[in-house]
């Protein structure tokens, strides 16, 4: 089965976070980094986002 990947607009909607908050959290190693899917485009694997969302729910 092929894993789905989410681009930034979908990640913003899924997490409820703004672009600047996502990148700020990434710089603090508190949000997963995306992977390159083409030369310039990046996306987050669904499993990585699900794991982050679960850990965030457990931590708060």
Helices and strands as residue ranges (DSSP letters): E 5-6, H 8-15, H 19-27, E 35-36, E 42-45, H 46-59
